[in-house]
Amino acid sequence: MAVTALEHRGGFCKQKLGRLCRIWDIITREPKTPEGDPCVRFPGHIIRKPDPCIYSQFLLMQLKRPVTWDNPDVRILRGGVEQNTYNLTAGTDYTIDVTVHNSSRDKSADGTVVHVRWIEFGAGGQTRNPIATLSADVPIWPGTTSVTTNWRTPDTPGHYCIEIELVHPNDANPANNRGWNNTQVHAANSPVTRPIRIFNRYPKGCPPIKEGGGPYLRPERVFLGWGVLGALAGAYLHHYGPQTWGVFERVAAGALLGYVISVAIGLVSEWVYAWIKRRRKDRDGKRPPEPERIPCHLVEIDVDSYEFTDDVGKTFDTDTAFDDKAAVWPARVEPNPFMFADDEVYRDVELLVDAPDTPGPDGVFNVNVRQGGVPAGGVTVRITRGGT
Amino acid sequence: MAGCTVVHEGPGDKDAGEGRVIGWVLGGAALGGIAGYLSAAAAVAGAAVTPLGALIIAGIIGFTALGLGIVGFFVGFAVNWFDRLFAHTPSTITMAGCILCAGKNTGFPPWNDNDWTFNLGGETLALLAPTDASLTVDEIRNRDAPEGGPAFPVIDASSRQAALHSEISSHIGDYAAVGGAIGSVAGAIGGALAGAALCVALGIATFGIGALVCLLIVAIAIAVGAAAGGLLGDAIGAAAGWIADELSDFDEQGEAITRGCLMTLSGRWVTDSSHQWNEIHDIESAQLIECNECIDATGKASGGLIAAVGIGRHPTGRDP
C-alpha cells in the first residue's frame, strides 16, 4: 500500500488541518524518508512506482544470466494440459495463461496492459500477430495476477512462439516487460538434428546511428541572448535618435535597432564559431576513439541446459537460480556464428545434439541467439529419449 | 550537501560550460563598452575634454561595460543552462549498477543547481533497455549526442571506478536561471530609469560636464541594478523552485540512498556539453534493488539480485 508522508504523522494536526499541516512539516524539515534524515533523499514520485514485470529473457540476457524459453509465467493449455508452442495443432482452441508480477513493495500496478501475440517459431522474428490485449491489476509484491485468453491457432499448420509484452504508464522499470514462450519437444535417438529459423532483425540494412557532428548554430541562443544584450546597448544610445522624438520613442527605437543588429551579428558569429569548433574538433582529433561496434548482422548462438527453478523472496537463491549449466549432452548449432547477407530475411540453422541411446531423463537445450550483440530471442528444445 | 563529482578518464573539459558563460560576460562587456563610449562621445561632441572629463568618460565606459557584462553573465548563464543537454537517439535508456556516489548539489544558484546527483557504476553496470539498438555500456558512456559532443568517458572521483553520471533536475536551477536573467535585464532597465530620474532631479542632465556626470550616474545605476536585479531574480527563482520541488513530491515519501546501493535508473540519455560527458538527465524512474555495499561486492552476486528483482521474484527496496 502506498504510504504518504501525511499518513506517517498522526494526531490533531493531520486530522484537522490536512495539507496545511503537510506544508508546515516541509517548512520545519520533517524527514521525508522512513529512515529519518537521509544522506540523499531520492524523490518519492520517481523511486516509488509500480513495476509490472514478467520473466523476461531479454532482461536476463542483458544481465548475462542464463535463460529458459520455457517461460515460467506463460502457459499454453489445452484441456488443462500444458503444451509446447512448436507442437500446436492448426485450427485448434488453446488457453494462454499469463502470470504478471509486480516488484514494487508499495505501489500496485493497476491497469497494466498485457499484449499477447504470436510470432513464428524461431528467434528474432519481427512480425507480431496479435492474439489479445488484456488488462491486469497487479497488487504489490509478492502478489501476482493471472490473466487468460483463448486462442484459436491459424488453420494453416505452423510453429509458434508466444510473446507477452506489458505496458504501464508509470512503470518503474520498462526493461522487464517482454517475455517469450518458445518451446519444442522432440523424441529421438542419437543423433538429433532440429532446424531452427533465425530471423534477420535488420533485413533492410543496419539502422543508421545518429551521433555527433555539432556544434551547430542554435538560433534560440541568439534571439534570447545576444538580441537582449543588443537591445540594452541600443537603448543606451538613444542620444543618436532624432531629437524631435520623445525620450521614450528614442529609447524604444534604439532598443529595437540594437536587438536587430545584435541578432544579425549574433547569427553570423555563432555560425562561424560553430564552424570553427567543428573544424578544430575534426582537425585536433579531440574525440575519444569510437567504441568498437559489433556488426548488426553478426549472429552468435549459444546452447546450454539451464533450467529455471521458480521461487520468490528469500527462498529465491540468486546464486543457484542463475547458475550456468552446460549442455548435458554434446550439442552445437551450425552454422554459428554467421553473418546475414544484405536483404537476407532469415536463415535456418540446425541444432545438433548427440543424445544417448540408452533410456534416461530428458535433455533440455536452450538455444540463445544474439544479433549485433543484443538478445534476439531463442528456443528451448526438450529431447526425450527413445524416439526415432 | 555536495553533489557527486566525476573526472574524465582521459581527455575532456569538465568546465566547458564556464568558458561559454565567460564568453557571454566578455561579449556583454564589449557591447557595453562600445555603447558607453559612443554615448559619451555624443555627449561631448566637438568639445575639448578635460582630464576630469576623460576620467568620467573612462568611468562611463567601465561601468556600462560592467553593467552589460553582468547582464551577459545572467543571460548567458540562462541561455547556456537550457542549451547544454543534447539528447541521444534512442532518448530513453534503463541502466542498472551500483551507486558509487549519491549527493545533492545543495547551495545558492547559479553556483549550485540543487540537482540530485548519482554516479552509477561498478562491476554490475549494465544496459537493460533498449535492447534493439545495438548499444553497449561503452557507447552509452562516450557516444556523442547528435549535434552535440564531444563526450568522454568518466570515472567516479572517489572510487575511481567507471561511472555513468545521472541526475534529477531540481526546479531550483531552472527557475533561478530564468529569474536571474529576467531580473538582471529588469534591474538594468530599472537602474537606467533611476539614474535618469536622479539626473533630472539634480538638474544636471543637459549641462556640459553635467551630461557626462549624468551618463556616469546612469551607467553606475545600470551596473548596480543589473547585479541587484540578477541576484534578486535568482533568489526569487530559487525560492519558487524549492516550492515546486516540494510540491512535486508533496504526497510521497522519498527513499534514503547512499553509496553502495544497487539501483536501476531510467531516463533521458544526453550529452552534457557543459562538462563533455554523457549522463542520464533527468532520471524519470528508479528502483532501489538493495543496499548491500555493492562497491566491494562481486558483480555476480549483485547482478543476480538485479535479475531477481527484474523478473519479480524479489521486491525492490531494502529488506526489512
Contacts between the chains, C-beta under 8 A, distances in Angstrom:
chain1	res1	chain2	res2	distance
A	3	B	253	6.1
A	4	B	251	4.9
A	4	B	252	6.7
A	4	B	253	6.8
A	5	B	251	7.2
A	5	B	252	7.0
A	5	B	253	5.2
A	6	B	251	7.1
A	8	B	253	7.0
A	19	B	250	7.9
A	22	B	250	6.7
A	26	B	246	5.0
A	32	B	249	7.4
A	32	B	253	5.8
A	32	B	254	4.8
A	33	B	253	6.2
A	33	B	254	5.0
A	33	B	255	5.9
A	33	B	256	4.5
A	34	B	253	6.5
A	35	B	256	4.4
A	36	B	256	7.9
A	38	B	254	7.1
A	38	B	255	7.8
A	38	B	256	3.0
A	38	B	257	7.2
A	38	B	258	7.9
A	39	B	1	7.8
A	39	B	102	6.2
A	39	B	256	6.4
A	39	B	257	7.1
A	39	B	258	4.9
A	40	B	1	7.2
A	40	B	102	4.3
A	40	B	103	6.1
A	40	B	104	5.5
A	40	B	116	6.5
A	40	B	256	7.0
A	40	B	257	5.0
A	40	B	258	7.2
A	41	B	254	3.9
A	41	B	255	7.3
A	41	B	256	6.2
A	41	B	257	7.8
A	42	B	116	6.9
A	42	B	168	7.9
A	42	B	254	5.4
A	42	B	255	4.7
A	42	B	256	7.6
A	42	B	257	4.8
A	42	B	286	6.4
A	42	B	288	7.6
A	43	B	116	7.2
A	43	B	168	6.5
A	43	B	245	8.0
A	43	B	248	7.1
A	43	B	249	4.6
A	43	B	252	7.0
A	43	B	254	5.5
A	44	B	249	5.3
A	44	B	252	2.7
A	44	B	253	5.0
A	44	B	254	4.7
A	44	B	255	7.1
A	45	B	248	6.3
A	45	B	249	5.4
A	45	B	252	5.0
A	46	B	168	6.5
A	46	B	283	6.2
A	46	B	284	6.9
A	46	B	285	6.0
A	46	B	286	5.4
A	47	B	254	6.9
A	47	B	255	4.8
A	47	B	285	7.8
A	47	B	286	4.7
A	47	B	287	7.2
A	47	B	288	6.4
A	48	B	252	6.0
A	48	B	253	7.2
A	48	B	255	7.2
A	49	B	285	5.3
A	49	B	287	8.0
A	51	B	287	6.5
A	51	B	312	7.7
A	51	B	316	6.7
A	53	B	310	6.6
A	53	B	311	6.2
A	53	B	312	4.4
A	54	B	311	7.2
A	54	B	312	7.2
A	55	B	311	4.9
A	55	B	312	7.9
A	56	B	310	6.8
A	56	B	311	6.2
A	58	B	131	5.2
A	59	B	128	6.0
A	59	B	129	7.9
A	59	B	307	7.3
A	59	B	310	4.8
A	59	B	311	7.0
A	60	B	307	5.6
A	60	B	310	7.3
A	60	B	311	7.0
A	61	B	131	8.0
A	62	B	126	6.1
A	62	B	127	6.4
A	62	B	128	5.4
A	62	B	129	7.8
A	62	B	131	6.0
A	63	B	96	7.3
A	63	B	126	5.7
A	63	B	128	7.3
A	63	B	303	5.4
A	63	B	306	6.0
A	63	B	307	4.9
A	63	B	310	7.2
A	64	B	126	7.7
A	64	B	303	6.8
A	65	B	303	7.1
A	65	B	304	7.3
A	65	B	307	4.8
A	101	B	311	7.1
A	101	B	312	2.6
A	101	B	313	7.6
A	102	B	312	6.6
A	103	B	287	7.3
A	103	B	309	5.1
A	103	B	310	7.4
A	103	B	312	4.9
A	103	B	314	7.1
A	103	B	315	5.7
A	103	B	316	5.2
A	104	B	315	7.2
A	104	B	316	5.8
A	105	B	315	4.7
A	105	B	316	6.1
A	105	B	317	4.9
A	106	B	317	7.7
A	141	B	312	7.0
A	141	B	315	3.9
A	141	B	316	7.6
A	142	B	315	7.1
A	144	B	312	7.4
A	170	B	285	7.8
A	171	B	285	6.9
A	172	B	264	7.9
A	172	B	266	7.7
A	172	B	285	4.8
A	172	B	286	7.1
A	172	B	287	5.1
A	172	B	316	7.3
A	173	B	94	6.4
A	173	B	128	7.4
A	173	B	264	5.4
A	173	B	266	6.7
A	173	B	285	7.1
A	173	B	287	5.5
A	173	B	310	6.9
A	174	B	92	7.8
A	174	B	94	6.1
A	174	B	129	5.8
A	174	B	266	6.2
A	174	B	285	7.9
A	175	B	94	4.4
A	175	B	128	3.6
A	175	B	129	3.6
A	175	B	131	7.8
A	175	B	264	7.4
A	175	B	266	7.7
A	175	B	310	7.1
A	176	B	128	7.7
A	176	B	310	4.5
A	176	B	311	6.4
A	176	B	312	7.6
A	201	B	132	7.2
A	206	B	134	7.9
A	207	B	133	7.5
A	207	B	134	7.9
A	209	B	89	8.0
A	209	B	143	7.9
A	210	B	89	4.5
A	210	B	146	4.5
A	211	B	88	7.7
A	211	B	143	5.2
A	211	B	144	5.0
A	211	B	145	6.9
A	211	B	146	6.1
A	211	B	149	7.5
A	212	B	143	7.8
A	212	B	144	3.3
A	212	B	145	7.5
A	212	B	146	7.0
A	212	B	147	7.9
A	212	B	148	7.3
A	212	B	149	4.7
A	212	B	150	7.3
A	213	B	144	7.6
A	213	B	146	6.6
A	213	B	147	6.0
A	213	B	149	7.9
A	214	B	86	7.2
A	214	B	144	7.7
A	214	B	146	7.5
A	214	B	147	3.8
A	214	B	148	5.1
A	214	B	149	6.2
A	215	B	147	7.0
A	215	B	148	7.3
A	215	B	273	7.5
A	216	B	147	5.3
A	218	B	83	5.9
A	220	B	79	7.7
A	220	B	83	6.9
A	221	B	79	5.2
A	221	B	83	6.0
A	224	B	75	7.7
A	224	B	78	7.9
A	224	B	79	5.8
A	225	B	24	6.9
A	225	B	75	5.5
A	225	B	76	6.2
A	225	B	79	4.2
A	226	B	27	7.2
A	228	B	71	7.6
A	228	B	75	5.5
A	228	B	181	8.0
A	228	B	185	6.1
A	229	B	27	7.0
A	229	B	28	5.1
A	229	B	31	5.5
A	229	B	68	6.1
A	229	B	71	6.3
A	229	B	72	5.9
A	229	B	75	6.4
A	230	B	31	6.7
A	232	B	31	8.0
A	232	B	68	6.1
A	232	B	71	6.2
A	232	B	185	6.9
A	232	B	188	5.7
A	232	B	189	7.6
A	233	B	31	4.5
A	233	B	32	6.4
A	233	B	34	7.1
A	233	B	35	4.0
A	233	B	68	6.2
A	234	B	35	7.7
A	235	B	189	7.7
A	235	B	192	7.2
A	236	B	32	7.9
A	236	B	35	4.4
A	236	B	36	7.3
A	236	B	39	5.7
A	236	B	64	6.5
A	236	B	192	7.3
A	236	B	218	7.9
A	236	B	222	7.7
A	237	B	35	5.7
A	237	B	38	5.7
A	237	B	39	5.9
A	237	B	42	7.8
A	239	B	39	6.3
A	239	B	42	4.4
A	239	B	43	7.0
A	240	B	38	7.5
A	240	B	42	6.3
A	262	B	31	7.4
A	281	B	150	6.5
A	286	B	11	6.6
A	286	B	150	6.0
A	287	B	144	7.5
A	287	B	149	7.8
A	287	B	150	5.3
A	288	B	10	6.7
A	288	B	11	7.3
A	288	B	142	5.0
A	288	B	150	7.3
A	288	B	151	7.9
A	288	B	152	5.3
A	288	B	153	6.6
A	291	B	136	6.4
A	291	B	138	4.3
A	291	B	139	4.9
A	291	B	142	6.6
A	291	B	143	7.2
A	293	B	134	6.8
A	293	B	136	7.8
A	293	B	139	7.5
A	294	B	134	6.6
A	294	B	136	7.8
A	296	B	134	5.4
A	310	B	313	7.5
A	311	B	313	6.6
A	312	B	312	7.9
A	312	B	313	5.1
A	312	B	314	7.3
A	313	B	313	7.6
A	313	B	314	6.8
A	313	B	315	7.8
A	316	B	308	5.7
A	316	B	313	4.5
A	316	B	314	6.0
A	318	B	301	7.0
A	318	B	304	3.1
A	318	B	305	5.6
A	318	B	307	7.0
A	318	B	308	5.1
A	318	B	314	7.8
A	319	B	300	7.8
A	319	B	301	7.3
A	319	B	304	6.4
A	321	B	304	7.2
A	321	B	308	7.0
A	321	B	313	7.5
A	322	B	304	5.1
A	322	B	307	6.0
A	372	B	134	4.2
A	373	B	134	6.1
A	373	B	136	6.7
A	374	B	131	4.8
A	374	B	132	6.7
A	374	B	133	7.7
A	374	B	134	5.8
A	374	B	135	7.6
A	375	B	131	5.6
